[in-house]
Amino acid sequence: SSSAASDVYKRQRYRRYLETLTLETLDALPDYVIDDVRFKDPFNDVHGADAMHRVFRHMFDNVGNVRFTVHRAVLDGDTCLMDWRFEGLLRSKPWVFEGASVVTLATDGRVAEHIDHWDAASAFYERLPILGSLLGWIRGRITVL
């Protein structure tokens, strides 16, 4: 049916954008998100396409060779759930972690809300020299097995 085809298009359109996102394609963000989009991750909670652009720009300014790989994208009504892998270079060292996003689509198919979920402690904070040692020690003290 055309509705099913439309759902696949909506789900795949933003997924493809994220998987091919580069500094050069970042300016096309308003084609994929609404003007007052909400973007949230463990470090940011911003509203507006301009603010989301700044968050992504900051990522590209600080992380090299950024690559998102979406493993699955499932659409339920206007909500798309994606699980993904992030790869990049942070301070010239490989930085890789898994996460998931809850993406809410507006009626026109663009993104109204994008909320990322990933473990900031193991993916980021434990990479910091002093804090990482402390978090590693704490994790060792509270781990059951």
C-alpha positions, 0 to 999 in steps of 0.5 A: 500500500502507499501508506506502507511505502510512505512509512518506509520512506519516512523512516529511511530518509532520516536514517540515510541522512544520519548515516551519511552525515558529514560537515559538508552535508550538515547545512541540509539539516533543515530539510530533515528536521522542523524549525523547533526540533528538540534534540537531546543526548547525554550532554545536550537538550536543545530546541531549534534546528539552529541549536541542533546544527550547533551541537552537530557542528561541535561534534565534527569540530572535536571528533574526527572521522565521525560515522553513524551506522544504524543497525535497525529502524522501526517505525510505530506511528510517528515514532521511529526507534533506531539502534546504532553504532557511533565511530570516530576519533577523539584525541586521535584515539578510536571512540566507538559506542552503541546507542539508541534514538527515539525519533518523533516525526512531524506530519510532513515526515521531518523530525520533530524530536530526536532523543539519543540514549547511550552510556556516557559513563563508559563511552566518554567519562571513563576515557578521561584520565582522572575521572576515568580511573575513579569511575573504573574503580567505582564500577569494579566495586559495584559490579556483581559478577 
